[in-house]
Amino acid sequence: MFSKPSRDCASALAGALLVGLVAAGPCDIYASGGTPCVAAHSTTRALYGAFGGALYQVKRGSDGATTNISPLSAGGVANAAAQDSFCAGTTCLISIIYDQSGRGNHLTQAPPGGAASGPLPGGFDNLASATGAPVRLNGQKAYGVFIAPYTGYRNNSPNGTATGDAAEGMYAIFDGTHYNSACCFDYGNAETNSLDTGNGHMEAIYFGGGDGWSGSGSGSGPWVMADLENGLFSGQGPHNNAGDPTITSRFVTAVLKGQPGQWAIRGGNSASGSLSTYYSGARPANGYNPMSKEGAIILGIGGDNSNGAQGTFYEGVMTTGYPSDATENSVQANIVAAKYTADNSLMTSGPALTVGSSISFRATTSCCTTRYIAHTGATVNTQVVSSSSATALKQQASWTVRAGLGNSACFSFESKDTPGSFIRHSNYQLVVNANDNSKIFREDATFCPQAGINGQGNSFRSWSYPTRYFRHFNALGYIAANGGEHEFDTTTSFNDDVSFVVSASFA
């Protein structure tokens, strides 16, 4: 058991690490404060100055092969070029997020739970796209973990994480713009059987807009809160804590810690500035004091596998012991020094699109090279179109390129013959609907073009479900995964069916 130094001592030790050892990582700082990491997960960088092992594993869609992605150098940023090379000409999923602490607390595909089964065989949750969340750290490209609904990771056989009422701390870096109000985008401590075993059996960071049964903060959200099971808490009780602010930063550092009788939420902008304390005080009543933590580790889901949430994770750790504010402040300084930066140019590739231009999408599958993405009423389909086609059909196969309604780094496609209506996905089918300006519509109508997976034109990845692409299947339009639970997810001719040549529009 580690003895915990005073706050001044922890601060001095952390400062020594930052100044004397340039490569020191967050877990080195926690160790200097007497609260070492027992789990450390990141797909973007090493969290120890000396760590050079595997950060995560990717699985290739073409043949099911896997490879591990490590830092470019010990203590450094992930080798994104190695991933890009391995995944060229196909799709890739993040199959394992390795624990850097040496305790083997790796995160893998979440199994079914008491609240929800996943959509895959055996009820497992989906895995995240390996390319859904590109980012830069100190100018170097890396990839985060983009969690779409029904996606989740878990470890139900933990080693060394807090149980019962034992003290622990944790932090995570999230995308402050990617969230919803569904349950539950969490990272942290949960049940070991994927069931809701009662109040106080979890202690996990939550990020999102909450819902009717949760606590809340100031403004309209999203907020950093705590999932303690059967409640999301912003303070002592399941009610509003005006000191818990709505998050407005692109990158957010979320901090949670608990010890007998006390817990705290802290947070800040991962790209600049210091941490603020949003709550520090007594535990909630009614089963939360003392706690009954079980120690499993979850990412992107609730303790009972509630898997309707969305969010993006870049890095996070769990510690033993209750970290001092000074130690956490030094960790935040390390995070700021990592220089997380959004780079819109990383979101798209292949032949460029121009906002305001009018385009048509031609299929490249050998059967269908005279067919274009069109619509009949609300139904998106492919139809044979040529210069001699009727004016109405030419208009139905023509689209105006708009800046992405849900993310301006990508694009949305407005119907030429029905202004104000856009291609969106609904229940995985492509439809043309009028823009109601809701958050879900804007996100579902946003697509990110990349170089065509079959080497021709572009493939159009759904921004909100980045494992899925525009696909024509039996002449209808879908967002399809390269192997999945639906008939239209078949791997047969996938690369061709999701690749389209963009040309000037017919109308």
C-alpha positions as MATLAB code, in Angstrom:
seq = 'MFSKPSRDCASALAGALLVGLVAAGPCDIYASGGTPCVAAHSTTRALYGAFGGALYQVKRGSDGATTNISPLSAGGVANAAAQDSFCAGTTCLISIIYDQSGRGNHLTQAPPGGAASGPLPGGFDNLASATGAPVRLNGQKAYGVFIAPYTGYRNNSPNGTATGDAAEGMYAIFDGTHYNSACCFDYGNAETNSLDTGNGHMEAIYFGGGDGWSGSGSGSGPWVMADLENGLFSGQGPHNNAGDPTITSRFVTAVLKGQPGQWAIRGGNSASGSLSTYYSGARPANGYNPMSKEGAIILGIGGDNSNGAQGTFYEGVMTTGYPSDATENSVQANIVAAKYTADNSLMTSGPALTVGSSISFRATTSCCTTRYIAHTGATVNTQVVSSSSATALKQQASWTVRAGLGNSACFSFESKDTPGSFIRHSNYQLVVNANDNSKIFREDATFCPQAGINGQGNSFRSWSYPTRYFRHFNALGYIAANGGEHEFDTTTSFNDDVSFVVSASFA';
ca = [
       0.000    0.000    0.000;
       1.331    3.420   -0.894;
       1.410    6.155    1.723;
       0.066    9.454    0.498;
       2.369   12.480    0.792;
       1.095   15.906    1.717;
      -0.459   18.096   -0.962;
       2.630   20.314   -1.054;
       4.881   17.271   -1.375;
       2.711   15.787   -4.126;
       2.804   19.074   -5.996;
       6.560   19.337   -5.655;
       7.092   15.762   -6.816;
       4.759   16.224   -9.757;
       6.520   19.435  -10.679;
       9.859   17.660  -10.541;
       8.566   15.053  -12.943;
       7.310   17.671  -15.344;
      10.484   19.734  -15.250;
      13.157   17.098  -14.706;
      11.747   14.372  -16.910;
      10.289   15.850  -20.052;
       8.677   12.558  -21.069;
       6.773   12.081  -17.788;
       3.140   11.074  -18.338;
      -0.024   11.373  -16.258;
       0.552    8.037  -14.522;
       4.074    9.086  -13.493;
       2.515   12.149  -11.884;
      -0.132   10.111  -10.070;
       2.563    7.745   -8.802;
       4.576   10.696   -7.494;
       1.505   11.737   -5.530;
       1.142    8.324   -3.908;
      -1.943    7.365   -5.926;
      -0.631    5.207   -8.788;
      -2.627    4.202  -11.837;
      -4.207    0.755  -11.766;
      -5.648    1.162  -15.261;
      -4.479    3.451  -18.051;
      -6.165    3.547  -21.458;
      -5.470    5.690  -24.503;
      -5.481    5.296  -28.261;
      -3.711    8.631  -28.730;
      -0.552    8.506  -26.587;
       1.464    6.763  -23.910;
       0.414    7.704  -20.371;
       3.792    6.809  -18.810;
       7.000    8.471  -19.899;
       8.717    5.118  -20.427;
       5.792    3.271  -22.036;
       6.458    2.010  -25.546;
       4.176   -1.012  -25.725;
       0.877   -1.527  -27.534;
      -1.765    1.153  -27.004;
      -4.578   -0.560  -28.891;
      -5.384   -3.223  -31.451;
      -7.197   -2.738  -34.755;
      -9.057   -5.405  -36.719;
      -9.210   -5.225  -40.502;
     -12.487   -5.719  -42.366;
     -10.989   -7.351  -45.444;
      -9.586  -10.459  -43.767;
     -10.144  -10.156  -40.018;
      -6.418   -9.685  -39.391;
      -5.310   -7.623  -36.388;
      -2.320   -5.479  -35.539;
      -1.208   -3.520  -32.490;
      -0.596    0.223  -32.588;
       2.193    1.534  -30.353;
       3.653    4.998  -29.734;
       6.073    6.429  -32.253;
       8.564    6.448  -29.371;
       8.434    5.672  -25.653;
       6.134    8.124  -23.938;
       4.963    9.500  -27.278;
       1.986    9.807  -29.600;
       0.389    6.774  -31.268;
       1.733    5.681  -34.646;
      -1.281    6.630  -36.744;
       0.654    5.966  -39.964;
       0.975    2.290  -39.013;
      -2.803    2.076  -38.626;
      -3.422    3.895  -41.896;
      -1.093    1.523  -43.739;
      -2.634   -1.597  -42.216;
      -6.206   -0.415  -42.913;
      -5.637    0.912  -46.447;
      -8.292   -0.222  -48.906;
     -10.625   -1.589  -46.250;
     -12.263   -0.723  -42.925;
     -10.872   -1.161  -39.416;
     -12.328   -1.445  -35.912;
     -10.701   -0.881  -32.521;
     -10.800   -4.382  -31.041;
      -8.746   -3.926  -27.831;
      -7.703   -0.867  -25.820;
      -4.699   -2.033  -23.831;
      -4.022   -1.155  -20.208;
      -0.661    0.588  -19.891;
      -0.421    0.074  -16.106;
       0.901   -3.490  -16.398;
      -2.088   -4.938  -14.531;
      -3.752   -6.350  -17.633;
      -6.930   -4.282  -17.301;
      -7.520   -4.244  -21.051;
     -10.850   -3.125  -22.524;
     -12.532   -5.426  -25.036;
     -15.934   -5.750  -26.697;
     -18.685   -5.396  -24.081;
     -20.954   -8.415  -23.522;
     -24.737   -8.153  -23.055;
     -26.060   -6.891  -19.744;
     -29.191   -6.485  -17.690;
     -30.411   -3.409  -19.561;
     -29.407   -4.193  -23.122;
     -27.897   -6.712  -25.448;
     -25.674   -5.503  -28.218;
     -26.604   -5.997  -31.868;
     -23.902   -8.541  -32.690;
     -23.951  -12.347  -32.312;
     -24.073  -13.318  -28.644;
     -25.461   -9.916  -27.756;
     -22.082   -8.195  -27.776;
     -21.872   -4.468  -28.383;
     -20.393   -3.003  -31.535;
     -16.724   -2.063  -31.734;
     -15.721    1.502  -32.585;
     -14.407    2.607  -35.948;
     -10.648    3.022  -35.909;
     -10.963    6.224  -37.971;
     -14.002    7.995  -36.530;
     -12.153   10.454  -34.288;
      -8.934   11.783  -35.859;
      -7.053   14.390  -33.836;
      -3.606   15.931  -33.452;
      -1.328   15.938  -30.418;
       1.590   18.325  -30.694;
       0.956   18.343  -34.433;
       1.015   14.558  -34.800;
      -2.020   12.648  -36.059;
      -3.731   10.139  -33.773;
      -7.166    8.546  -33.428;
      -9.617    8.639  -30.520;
     -12.458    6.221  -29.781;
     -15.728    7.423  -31.347;
     -18.565    5.716  -29.456;
     -21.809    5.566  -31.445;
     -24.954    4.140  -29.812;
     -24.731    0.356  -29.227;
     -20.934    0.533  -28.997;
     -19.102   -0.371  -25.787;
     -15.974   -1.791  -24.119;
     -15.607   -3.563  -20.784;
     -13.393   -5.560  -18.431;
     -15.323   -7.650  -15.906;
     -12.216   -9.322  -14.458;
     -10.251   -6.352  -13.117;
      -6.953   -6.378  -11.280;
      -6.337   -3.856   -8.503;
      -9.244   -1.473   -9.044;
     -11.187   -0.131   -6.065;
     -13.915   -2.266   -4.513;
     -16.333   -1.611   -1.682;
     -15.747    1.812   -0.167;
     -12.047    1.957   -1.080;
     -10.648    5.245   -2.337;
      -9.985    5.815   -6.031;
      -9.535    8.563   -8.599;
      -9.950    8.778  -12.349;
      -9.878   11.170  -15.250;
     -10.788   11.023  -18.922;
     -10.496   13.289  -21.931;
     -13.650   13.541  -24.042;
     -14.880   15.452  -27.076;
     -17.047   18.164  -25.540;
     -19.177   18.450  -28.690;
     -20.072   14.757  -29.112;
     -22.765   13.579  -26.687;
     -26.431   12.769  -26.270;
     -28.859   12.334  -23.397;
     -29.157    8.548  -23.548;
     -27.741    6.240  -20.886;
     -24.837    6.176  -20.430;
     -21.540    7.459  -21.802;
     -19.311    6.387  -18.892;
     -15.692    5.608  -18.120;
     -14.801    4.038  -14.816;
     -15.795    1.560  -12.119;
     -18.841   -0.712  -12.597;
     -20.375   -4.093  -11.796;
     -18.474   -7.263  -12.625;
     -21.568   -9.119  -13.907;
     -22.958   -6.463  -16.311;
     -26.092   -6.181  -14.158;
     -27.541   -3.408  -12.007;
     -26.716   -4.711   -8.541;
     -27.870   -1.630   -6.657;
     -27.108    1.892   -5.544;
     -23.436    2.626   -4.974;
     -22.114   -0.315   -6.992;
     -20.588    2.030   -9.591;
     -18.291    5.035   -9.566;
     -17.771    6.168  -13.158;
     -17.347    9.466  -14.962;
     -20.422   10.354  -17.020;
     -20.500   12.912  -19.831;
     -23.667   13.987  -21.609;
     -26.952   15.842  -21.416;
     -28.448   13.720  -18.654;
     -32.127   12.804  -18.702;
     -35.227   13.011  -16.566;
     -33.963   10.810  -13.752;
     -30.513   12.349  -13.403;
     -28.898   15.275  -11.741;
     -27.942   18.299  -13.800;
     -25.744   21.342  -13.794;
     -26.095   24.914  -14.931;
     -27.377   25.669  -18.413;
     -28.594   23.058  -20.847;
     -25.606   20.680  -20.759;
     -23.661   18.602  -21.504;
     -22.204   18.136  -18.027;
     -19.523   16.107  -16.298;
     -21.305   14.028  -13.668;
     -20.889   10.722  -11.835;
     -22.741    7.494  -12.549;
     -23.034    5.867   -9.122;
     -25.678    3.381  -10.351;
     -29.370    4.196  -10.436;
     -28.545    7.851  -10.696;
     -26.318   10.400  -12.392;
     -25.065   12.832   -9.774;
     -23.731   16.373  -10.099;
     -23.555   16.821   -6.325;
     -24.825   15.323   -3.103;
     -28.297   14.467   -4.289;
     -30.026   13.703   -7.599;
     -30.778   17.349   -8.330;
     -29.307   20.439   -9.920;
     -25.839   21.625   -8.943;
     -25.415   25.151  -10.301;
     -21.668   24.788   -9.774;
     -21.446   22.075  -12.451;
     -21.148   24.060  -15.715;
     -22.330   23.307  -19.220;
     -19.273   22.183  -21.180;
     -18.329   24.396  -24.122;
     -14.772   23.274  -24.907;
     -13.897   20.956  -27.787;
     -11.722   18.848  -25.475;
     -12.753   18.337  -21.863;
     -10.817   16.885  -18.948;
     -13.288   15.150  -16.634;
     -12.138   14.139  -13.137;
     -13.901   12.008  -10.518;
     -12.631   10.749   -7.172;
     -14.125    9.159   -4.094;
     -13.159    8.011   -0.618;
     -15.172    7.010    2.461;
     -17.740    9.731    3.084;
     -16.505   12.098    0.379;
     -16.290   12.494   -3.374;
     -15.551   15.210   -5.924;
     -16.088   16.175   -9.558;
     -13.569   18.407  -11.289;
     -13.083   19.452  -14.886;
     -11.470   21.789  -17.345;
     -10.487   22.491  -20.920;
      -7.965   19.871  -22.035;
      -6.360   22.359  -24.421;
      -5.743   25.220  -21.980;
      -6.090   26.399  -18.425;
      -6.502   24.665  -15.111;
      -9.040   22.414  -13.436;
     -12.048   23.699  -11.516;
     -13.874   21.861   -8.746;
     -17.533   21.380   -9.613;
     -18.420   19.514   -6.423;
     -16.548   18.300   -3.356;
     -18.379   17.059   -0.336;
     -20.517   14.389    1.226;
     -21.709   11.257   -0.504;
     -25.384   10.996   -1.499;
     -27.650    9.120    0.891;
     -29.677    5.986    0.195;
     -27.041    3.379   -0.542;
     -24.158    5.589   -1.667;
     -22.438    5.960    1.707;
     -20.670    3.635    2.178;
     -20.126    2.618   -1.435;
     -20.229   -0.959   -2.741;
     -17.986   -0.625   -5.797;
     -17.218   -3.817   -7.715;
     -14.194   -2.719   -9.758;
     -15.082   -3.641  -13.353;
     -14.074   -1.090  -15.988;
     -16.449    0.263  -18.637;
     -16.201    2.656  -21.568;
     -19.151    4.083  -23.476;
     -21.887    2.177  -21.629;
     -23.628    1.993  -18.261;
     -22.952   -0.624  -15.618;
     -25.807   -2.814  -16.858;
     -24.728   -2.293  -20.496;
     -27.153    0.549  -21.133;
     -25.707    1.274  -24.568;
     -27.726    4.060  -26.154;
     -25.186    6.816  -25.497;
     -22.588    8.458  -27.724;
     -19.328   10.246  -27.054;
     -15.621   10.290  -27.885;
     -12.829    9.087  -25.592;
      -9.145    9.925  -26.049;
      -7.472    8.846  -22.812;
      -8.261    7.999  -19.208;
      -6.914    6.371  -16.076;
      -8.068    4.921  -12.777;
      -5.964    5.160   -9.613;
      -5.757    3.576   -6.219;
      -6.186    6.081   -3.401;
      -7.746    9.549   -3.402;
      -5.548   11.887   -5.503;
      -4.851   15.354   -4.178;
      -6.041   18.385   -6.097;
      -2.380   19.314   -6.563;
      -1.618   15.994   -8.258;
      -4.633   16.359  -10.534;
      -3.596   19.927  -11.360;
      -0.210   18.637  -12.492;
      -1.911   15.978  -14.606;
      -3.994   18.716  -16.224;
      -0.809   20.658  -16.993;
       0.576   17.527  -18.670;
      -2.613   17.162  -20.718;
      -2.478   20.794  -21.855;
       1.172   20.277  -22.837;
       0.096   17.367  -25.058;
      -1.666   19.973  -27.236;
      -4.827   18.202  -28.289;
      -6.029   19.972  -31.437;
      -8.948   19.390  -33.785;
      -7.913   19.395  -37.444;
     -10.843   19.449  -39.871;
      -8.603   18.312  -42.714;
      -8.304   14.899  -41.057;
     -12.044   14.263  -41.304;
     -12.159   13.881  -45.097;
     -10.006   12.551  -47.938;
     -10.241   11.641  -51.595;
     -11.624   13.857  -54.371;
     -12.624   17.173  -52.789;
     -16.188   18.449  -52.571;
     -17.099   22.130  -52.792;
     -19.833   23.592  -50.619;
     -22.556   25.043  -52.856;
     -21.796   22.819  -55.834;
     -24.397   20.525  -57.387;
     -23.388   16.880  -57.756;
     -24.570   13.394  -58.633;
     -23.267   10.111  -57.187;
     -22.564    7.258  -59.635;
     -22.260    3.682  -58.409;
     -19.028    1.822  -59.222;
     -20.154   -1.786  -58.705;
     -19.769   -3.589  -62.049;
     -23.495   -4.342  -62.236;
     -24.566   -0.808  -61.719;
     -22.269    1.780  -63.294;
     -25.192    3.540  -65.002;
     -27.051    3.941  -61.706;
     -26.965    7.046  -59.511;
     -28.124    7.854  -55.997;
     -31.611    9.325  -56.387;
     -34.832    9.420  -54.424;
     -38.475    8.590  -54.894;
     -40.361   10.590  -52.314;
     -38.542    9.977  -49.035;
     -36.866    6.752  -50.214;
     -33.242    6.953  -51.337;
     -32.487    4.488  -54.100;
     -30.329    4.065  -57.193;
     -31.793    4.640  -60.631;
     -30.462    4.530  -64.184;
     -29.950    8.147  -65.207;
     -28.481    9.677  -68.354;
     -28.444   12.954  -70.219;
     -31.600   11.851  -72.056;
     -33.562   11.064  -68.860;
     -36.664   13.021  -67.935;
     -36.085   16.335  -66.174;
     -37.819   15.097  -63.020;
     -35.485   12.086  -62.727;
     -32.429   14.248  -63.339;
     -33.523   16.474  -60.471;
     -34.149   13.474  -58.214;
     -30.544   12.352  -58.842;
     -29.025   15.786  -58.148;
     -27.823   17.124  -54.817;
     -26.447   20.390  -53.475;
     -23.352   20.105  -51.265;
     -23.734   21.878  -47.924;
     -21.422   22.213  -44.943;
     -22.142   19.354  -42.550;
     -25.191   20.175  -40.452;
     -23.800   18.177  -37.527;
     -20.090   18.816  -38.090;
     -18.885   21.479  -40.486;
     -15.709   19.487  -41.217;
     -17.904   17.088  -43.217;
     -20.873   17.557  -45.561;
     -24.629   17.298  -45.917;
     -26.510   16.758  -49.187;
     -29.623   18.798  -49.948;
     -32.156   17.500  -52.420;
     -32.123   19.562  -55.617;
     -35.835   19.084  -56.286;
     -36.917   19.385  -52.637;
     -34.994   22.330  -51.151;
     -34.680   22.151  -47.379;
     -34.672   18.340  -47.400;
     -31.482   16.323  -46.958;
     -30.197   12.777  -47.193;
     -30.137   11.335  -43.673;
     -30.134    7.888  -42.136;
     -33.051    6.566  -40.131;
     -32.960    3.005  -38.810;
     -29.897    2.536  -41.058;
     -31.836    3.333  -44.233;
     -31.076    6.448  -46.267;
     -34.074    8.748  -46.606;
     -34.765   12.313  -47.711;
     -36.409   14.337  -44.950;
     -37.039   18.006  -44.293;
     -34.514   19.514  -41.889;
     -36.248   19.973  -38.533;
     -33.023   21.444  -37.082;
     -32.957   18.906  -34.260;
     -29.612   17.714  -32.954;
     -30.259   14.152  -34.090;
     -31.307   15.256  -37.597;
     -28.210   17.395  -38.046;
     -25.943   14.545  -36.962;
     -27.752   11.878  -39.005;
     -27.557   14.094  -42.115;
     -23.781   14.554  -41.912;
     -21.351   12.417  -43.920;
     -17.569   12.475  -44.237;
     -16.145   11.598  -47.671;
     -12.940    9.626  -47.922;
     -11.025    8.136  -50.802;
     -13.169    5.393  -52.309;
     -12.490    2.115  -50.537;
     -12.332    0.269  -53.885;
      -9.952    2.904  -55.291;
     -12.611    4.826  -57.212;
     -14.138    8.174  -56.274;
     -15.327    8.599  -52.688;
     -16.850    6.539  -49.931;
     -19.207    8.479  -47.648;
     -18.878    7.625  -43.959;
     -21.706    8.478  -41.578;
     -20.436   11.043  -39.080;
     -22.661    9.732  -36.267;
     -22.056    6.020  -37.029;
     -18.548    6.034  -38.527;
     -18.387    2.260  -39.019;
     -21.160    2.762  -41.621;
     -21.091    4.133  -45.175;
     -23.470    5.061  -48.003;
     -24.258    1.739  -49.681;
     -26.567    0.668  -52.482;
     -28.075   -2.766  -51.850;
     -30.890   -4.173  -53.981;
     -31.172   -0.658  -55.458;
     -31.931    0.944  -52.071;
     -29.712    3.230  -50.000;
     -28.412    2.330  -46.537;
     -25.632    3.136  -44.141;
     -23.870   -0.204  -44.004;
     -21.032   -1.724  -41.997;
     -18.427   -4.063  -43.466;
     -19.979   -7.117  -41.872;
     -22.727   -6.619  -39.302;
     -26.123   -7.644  -38.074;
     -28.150   -6.700  -41.172;
     -28.484   -8.286  -44.587;
     -27.233   -5.086  -46.191;
     -24.033   -5.300  -44.091;
     -22.798   -8.295  -46.082;
     -19.097   -8.220  -46.913;
     -19.831   -9.398  -50.463;
     -18.990   -6.542  -52.866;
     -18.893   -4.146  -49.897;
     -15.933   -2.110  -51.167;
     -17.583   -1.578  -54.561;
     -21.054   -0.904  -53.172;
     -19.789    1.900  -50.902;
     -17.666    3.654  -53.531;
     -19.184    6.346  -55.741;
     -17.821    8.652  -58.430;
     -18.953   12.247  -57.896;
     -19.697   14.309  -60.986;
     -21.466   17.526  -61.877;
     -25.177   17.126  -61.276;
     -27.707   16.240  -63.964;
     -29.829   19.230  -62.947;
];
